[in-house]
């Protein structure tokens, strides 16, 4: 079932959101300071490409640096990626078939705003310690 959901997701919005995250990552890679943010953008881009069967969990070893980094992330890229999820989610919710995918888009908004200090794990092991 996860595979079917992921394929439909890929066609409806996954590919476009993944490309948006990859574009943000490439732009952030231009500066040395932006490299950690670019890595986070690529990580979330892969999650946005194939989200069903995975979940985002808090990293226990994340500290104050991830909080400061998340504030910079929101300013640099997070707000427009979250806006992309909002617009896509609203458009998907206009159709009956798209409602679950619209809701999934809305669930990605917190991760698109605050990606640092989070880890993406399979749902089979949501509390895995890495």
HELIX and SHEET records of a PDB file:
HELIX    1   1 UNK A    2  UNK A    9  1                                   8    
HELIX    2   2 UNK A   10  UNK A   14  3                                   5    
HELIX    3   3 UNK A   15  UNK A   28  1                                  14    
HELIX    4   4 UNK A   35  UNK A   49  1                                  15    
HELIX    5   5 UNK A   64  UNK A   73  1                                  10    
HELIX    6   6 UNK A   74  UNK A   78  3                                   5    
HELIX    7   7 UNK A   79  UNK A   93  1                                  15    
HELIX    8   8 UNK A   99  UNK A  113  1                                  15    
HELIX    9   9 UNK A  123  UNK A  125  5                                   3    
SHEET    1   A 2 UNK A  54  UNK A  58  0                                        
SHEET    2   A 2 UNK A 118  UNK A 122 -1                                        
END                                                                             
